[in-house]
Structures are given as structure tokens and as C-alpha cells.
């Protein structure tokens, strides 16, 4: 279910900054949080959002709704975003640890998450 209140155009989207909200696009986390720490955070929770193309248009709220009945169970969007905000405060984005993912790498990570 798509949340009609979430921004749908570039003009509607707010500037990426902490604190994140449940209505922010998922990829904002990649702009604001250290990639090494973010990948560890996601991996520990079996979340596959890092580098996901859908995360560029999907909000945290929508992602949690869509994956609520997935193989890894549901996610509470508010709790997830609160934890990401804390992670971002402790580990802000760093160019030194930034990961550039190409399409093939993204597909491999998605298909084989335990090998990433």
C-alpha cells in the first residue's frame, strides 16, 4: 500500500538530514550514516535495503508495510527509524567507508546476503 502523504516528487521531498522520519525515502540512510555501520545494522536485522533500487522511491513506512509478511517477518517503521537515527548520531556518513554499488553487485548482494 502506497502512502499518499509521502513525497512523490523531487519538489515534495525534504532535504536528507537527521532525524529521519518514517516518511523519508529509505536511501536517505545511505546519505547520512556510515556505510560499514549501516550494513552491519541491516545485516543483523536481515534487512536488505542497502543499495536497493526500490529504496530510492520507497519510504521506511512503505517498506515496512510491504515486507510485513515477508520471509524475515515484519518491521516496525517507527522503531527502525529511531534506531537508525541513533546509529546516524553515533556513526555519521564518511567518505572513507562509502560503498559504491553497481547493478551487478547489488543483485549479488540481494541474492546472496550471507556472502556480502
Protein Blocks (a to p, Z undefined) as FASTA:
>chain_A
ZZfkbcfbfklpccddddddfkbcfklmmmmgcfklmmmmmmmnopakgopaklmmpcfk
lmmmmmmmmmnopadfklmmmmmmmmmmmmgcdfklpccddfklmmmmmmmmmlZZ
